[in-house]
Amino acid sequence: MPTTPFADLDAPDSPPLVQISQLHLIDDRTRVRVRGKVVEWQLKRNKGGELWAALTLGSESTDVTCLFFPKVFQSVAENLPRTGIELEITAHLNRREHSIQLIADCPCSVV
């Protein structure tokens, strides 16, 4: 299946591609790329009424929540897949208590 890029993920300044199962080894606030299957998708509204999305990316052994806050969500909303599609996301890793979330900062691509 051909890749439909939203941005050039192979650019020289592109962060490393990390397996979802290895995210626990990465420092907080590090910019990474991950690839996984979209397992779940939820649209939400912030207090200002702006749309944003939370999606779960899964791999064979684990999954991770990726947040697309309003500014990023608006730039990719028409192109984001629903469930069952493999997606590659560039994001900042965010450690919260005993979990890890990814904060998408755009570029992403359907793989």
Backbone as CSV, one residue per row, in Angstrom:
resi,resn,N_x,N_y,N_z,CA_x,CA_y,CA_z,C_x,C_y,C_z
1,MET,0.841,-1.169,0.000,0.000,0.000,0.000,0.891,1.238,0.000
2,PRO,0.679,2.191,-0.904,1.537,3.368,-0.965,1.313,4.282,0.227
3,THR,2.352,5.020,0.552,2.264,5.973,1.635,1.660,7.270,1.117
4,THR,0.718,7.828,1.870,0.139,9.118,1.544,0.667,10.112,2.552
5,PRO,1.704,10.884,2.193,2.325,11.743,3.197,1.541,13.018,3.441
6,PHE,1.549,13.472,4.704,1.058,14.793,5.050,2.268,15.698,5.202
7,ALA,3.436,15.107,5.409,4.683,15.841,5.547,5.817,14.884,5.204
8,ASP,6.992,15.437,4.982,8.141,14.616,4.639,8.757,14.041,5.905
9,LEU,8.384,12.801,6.251,8.872,12.183,7.482,10.296,11.677,7.364
10,ASP,10.860,11.674,6.165,12.231,11.222,5.995,13.201,12.390,5.867
11,ALA,12.747,13.582,6.230,13.610,14.760,6.194,14.770,14.566,7.162
12,PRO,15.919,15.226,6.894,17.094,15.055,7.763,16.840,15.391,9.230
13,ASP,15.943,16.328,9.509,15.668,16.701,10.901,14.541,15.891,11.516
14,SER,14.095,14.870,10.809,13.009,14.026,11.297,13.486,13.201,12.492
15,PRO,12.651,13.083,13.538,13.067,12.301,14.711,13.127,10.808,14.398
16,PRO,13.774,10.045,15.282,13.906,8.608,15.036,12.570,7.880,15.139
17,LEU,12.450,6.827,14.354,11.281,5.954,14.419,11.486,4.993,15.585
18,VAL,10.545,5.004,16.530,10.645,4.195,17.751,9.465,3.231,17.790
19,GLN,9.712,1.995,18.183,8.620,1.044,18.351,7.796,1.451,19.570
20,ILE,6.486,1.281,19.475,5.606,1.644,20.586,6.029,0.930,21.866
21,SER,6.441,-0.309,21.748,6.847,-1.085,22.927,8.129,-0.548,23.574
22,GLN,8.863,0.321,22.885,10.115,0.862,23.420,9.978,2.291,23.958
23,LEU,8.778,2.853,23.911,8.583,4.237,24.345,8.935,4.441,25.822
24,HIS,8.781,3.406,26.633,9.099,3.543,28.059,10.580,3.828,28.304
25,LEU,11.426,3.596,27.306,12.862,3.834,27.419,13.259,5.258,27.031
26,ILE,12.320,6.023,26.513,12.589,7.358,25.975,12.305,8.414,27.045
27,ASP,13.137,9.448,27.072,12.970,10.540,28.028,11.718,11.357,27.736
28,ASP,11.150,11.913,28.798,9.998,12.795,28.709,10.322,13.973,27.783
29,ARG,9.356,14.371,27.003,9.425,15.516,26.084,10.314,15.299,24.868
30,THR,10.771,14.091,24.662,11.566,13.781,23.476,10.659,13.687,22.263
31,ARG,11.102,14.216,21.155,10.330,14.145,19.910,10.658,12.815,19.232
32,VAL,9.619,12.059,18.878,9.785,10.734,18.278,8.795,10.554,17.130
33,ARG,9.052,9.514,16.359,8.074,9.029,15.372,7.681,7.635,15.796
34,VAL,6.391,7.333,15.709,5.913,5.985,15.984,4.981,5.562,14.858
35,ARG,4.877,4.267,14.703,4.003,3.698,13.681,3.148,2.636,14.340
36,GLY,1.856,2.684,14.074,0.967,1.680,14.634,-0.397,1.729,13.981
37,LYS,-1.188,0.753,14.299,-2.540,0.636,13.758,-3.495,1.447,14.626
38,VAL,-4.360,2.231,13.989,-5.349,3.009,14.730,-6.389,2.044,15.286
39,VAL,-6.434,1.933,16.615,-7.321,1.002,17.297,-8.610,1.688,17.726
40,GLU,-8.469,2.929,18.185,-9.623,3.667,18.689,-9.440,5.136,18.358
41,TRP,-10.551,5.839,18.195,-10.541,7.232,17.780,-11.661,7.964,18.496
42,GLN,-11.351,9.089,19.148,-12.382,9.879,19.818,-12.192,11.355,19.489
43,LEU,-13.272,11.995,19.065,-13.263,13.442,18.878,-13.728,14.084,20.173
44,LYS,-13.090,15.195,20.541,-13.435,15.888,21.775,-13.459,17.382,21.509
45,ARG,-14.033,18.137,22.447,-14.030,19.596,22.385,-13.406,20.141,23.655
46,ASN,-12.572,21.161,23.489,-12.023,21.805,24.678,-13.020,22.826,25.215
47,LYS,-12.666,23.509,26.292,-13.578,24.474,26.912,-13.931,25.621,25.974
48,GLY,-13.064,25.911,25.017,-13.322,26.963,24.047,-14.143,26.493,22.864
49,GLY,-14.519,25.217,22.857,-15.338,24.673,21.780,-14.557,24.146,20.591
50,GLU,-13.221,24.191,20.656,-12.404,23.718,19.544,-12.308,22.191,19.560
51,LEU,-12.325,21.602,18.366,-12.192,20.152,18.249,-10.743,19.716,18.394
52,TRP,-10.570,18.572,19.036,-9.287,17.893,19.089,-9.575,16.404,19.107
53,ALA,-8.556,15.577,18.951,-8.773,14.131,18.861,-7.782,13.371,19.730
54,ALA,-8.263,12.254,20.252,-7.418,11.295,20.962,-7.545,9.981,20.213
55,LEU,-6.420,9.424,19.819,-6.488,8.124,19.164,-5.513,7.170,19.816
56,THR,-5.830,5.914,19.731,-4.976,4.872,20.271,-4.292,4.173,19.113
57,LEU,-2.963,4.166,19.152,-2.164,3.429,18.172,-1.719,2.142,18.812
58,GLY,-1.901,1.033,18.130,-1.523,-0.261,18.665,-0.441,-0.937,17.858
59,SER,0.349,-1.730,18.554,1.335,-2.599,17.904,0.995,-4.019,18.318
60,GLU,1.858,-4.961,18.007,1.585,-6.353,18.358,1.514,-6.568,19.868
61,SER,2.297,-5.795,20.624,2.385,-6.069,22.059,1.783,-4.997,22.966
62,THR,1.574,-3.792,22.479,1.093,-2.725,23.351,0.440,-1.612,22.534
63,ASP,-0.058,-0.604,23.228,-0.628,0.536,22.526,-0.288,1.824,23.261
64,VAL,-0.557,2.958,22.615,-0.266,4.263,23.184,-1.329,5.247,22.711
65,THR,-1.668,6.187,23.581,-2.621,7.231,23.232,-1.873,8.400,22.617
66,CYS,-2.392,8.900,21.527,-1.808,10.049,20.854,-2.855,11.150,20.787
67,LEU,-2.476,12.341,21.244,-3.398,13.467,21.296,-3.096,14.456,20.179
68,PHE,-4.131,14.852,19.462,-4.040,15.864,18.412,-4.810,17.079,18.910
69,PHE,-4.111,18.038,19.524,-4.769,19.217,20.053,-5.224,20.129,18.911
70,PRO,-6.091,21.114,19.188,-6.787,21.846,18.121,-5.941,22.343,16.957
71,LYS,-4.825,22.997,17.213,-4.020,23.548,16.113,-3.540,22.449,15.163
72,VAL,-3.005,21.380,15.718,-2.533,20.262,14.895,-3.716,19.533,14.282
73,PHE,-4.765,19.311,15.058,-5.943,18.612,14.558,-6.525,19.309,13.331
74,GLN,-6.627,20.634,13.369,-7.178,21.381,12.239,-6.360,21.188,10.969
75,SER,-5.049,21.046,11.125,-4.193,20.926,9.947,-4.233,19.537,9.312
76,VAL,-4.711,18.534,10.051,-4.710,17.169,9.517,-6.067,16.489,9.564
77,ALA,-7.095,17.175,10.070,-8.397,16.547,10.334,-8.984,15.821,9.130
78,GLU,-8.914,16.414,7.963,-9.518,15.795,6.778,-8.797,14.527,6.357
79,ASN,-7.527,14.412,6.718,-6.720,13.288,6.250,-6.512,12.180,7.275
80,LEU,-6.890,12.435,8.525,-6.674,11.394,9.537,-7.624,10.229,9.317
81,PRO,-7.096,9.029,9.434,-7.928,7.845,9.239,-8.774,7.542,10.457
82,ARG,-9.710,6.717,10.282,-10.483,6.201,11.415,-9.751,4.974,11.937
83,THR,-10.427,3.913,12.241,-9.755,2.735,12.805,-9.295,1.778,11.720
84,GLY,-8.301,0.965,12.057,-7.837,-0.092,11.178,-6.734,0.291,10.214
85,ILE,-6.362,1.548,10.151,-5.327,2.013,9.234,-4.017,2.155,10.001
86,GLU,-2.897,1.847,9.351,-1.603,2.057,9.988,-1.173,3.495,9.761
87,LEU,-0.738,4.133,10.837,-0.406,5.548,10.816,0.972,5.764,11.418
88,GLU,1.732,6.664,10.840,3.013,7.064,11.407,2.873,8.504,11.888
89,ILE,3.226,8.744,13.144,3.009,10.040,13.779,4.319,10.576,14.344
90,THR,4.533,11.868,14.169,5.623,12.559,14.841,5.017,13.280,16.034
91,ALA,5.614,13.092,17.203,5.010,13.623,18.430,6.066,13.802,19.505
92,HIS,5.675,14.513,20.546,6.489,14.629,21.750,5.961,13.646,22.781
93,LEU,6.873,12.926,23.407,6.494,11.972,24.431,6.168,12.726,25.713
94,ASN,5.072,12.362,26.349,4.626,13.020,27.566,4.349,11.949,28.625
95,ARG,5.134,11.958,29.675,4.929,11.014,30.777,3.946,11.623,31.759
96,ARG,2.893,10.872,32.083,1.889,11.319,33.052,1.702,10.209,34.060
97,GLU,2.086,10.482,35.300,2.002,9.499,36.371,2.609,8.182,35.916
98,HIS,1.796,7.152,35.696,2.331,5.846,35.313,2.035,5.499,33.860
99,SER,1.790,6.507,33.033,1.477,6.227,31.640,2.255,7.160,30.711
100,ILE,2.215,6.820,29.450,2.872,7.615,28.420,1.816,8.014,27.403
101,GLN,1.863,9.276,27.012,1.022,9.779,25.928,1.930,10.425,24.909
102,LEU,1.439,10.516,23.685,2.147,11.244,22.643,1.334,12.466,22.291
103,ILE,1.998,13.605,22.171,1.353,14.841,21.770,1.787,15.112,20.335
104,ALA,0.879,14.886,19.394,1.207,15.036,17.971,1.570,16.480,17.666
105,ASP,2.625,16.632,16.867,3.018,17.975,16.478,3.050,18.102,14.963
106,CYS,2.297,17.208,14.353,2.148,17.125,12.926,3.379,16.525,12.384
107,PRO,4.014,16.374,11.577,3.680,15.539,10.433,3.221,14.126,10.793
108,CYS,2.369,13.604,9.998,1.964,12.215,10.129,1.661,11.698,8.735
109,SER,1.645,10.407,8.598,1.354,9.828,7.294,0.628,8.509,7.462
110,VAL,-0.208,8.210,6.504,-0.862,6.911,6.440,0.128,5.979,5.761
111,VAL,0.382,4.826,6.379,1.374,3.887,5.849,0.658,2.760,5.144
